[in-house]
Amino acid sequence: MNASANGGAKTLVAGVGNIFLGDDGFGVEAVRALTARPLPGHVEVADIGIRGVHLAYRLLDGFDTLVLVDATARGGEPGTLYLIEPGAPGQTAAAGTALDGHGMSPDAVLALLDTLCAGTDGTPPRQIFVVGCEPACLDEGIGLSPPVAAAVPEAVRMVMDLVGQHDVLTSGTKP
């Protein structure tokens, strides 16, 4: 298990997306809202935006848990939130993954992380979660659509719940 300087497991909450493509900026907006909340010392929040390669390298700093916050088109109503637990690192298919430093999907970031960990003896996060939101519009333009903007506070609550569950799992105590 990865540990922080205070002996506890570290969690990275990363907001990803392109703020210039409407609802694709959901992850960035959600982590901005999250930074207004008090967070445990082991939780780091990062506005990653479209810097997927940066995220992969950042994860080499030894995080036990990763929570990605992103727009996620799954066919639901715009503003619908999803909690997704992708396959563990090491199970991500890297074949055919294009390395585009400004447009990497979470799957491509995890595939790159697998490669980086293999080359550096690093350890990927033990737990990975995606808090996703169904977008309404991914056209050029700044600002979230009304249903996606309305989902931001609930996404923040979801992340706070995940961070709380992570505290319980890593400390071995009950809430």
Secondary structure, 3 states (H helix, E strand, C coil): CCCCCCCCCCEEEEEECCCCEHHHHHHHHHHHHHCCCCCCCCEEEEEEECCHHHHHHHHHHCCCEEEEEEECCCCCCCCCEEEECCCCCCCCCCCCCCCCCCCCCHHHHHHHHHHHHHHHCCCCCCEEEEEEECCCCCCCECCCCHHHHHHHHHHHHHHHHHHHHHHHHHHCCCC
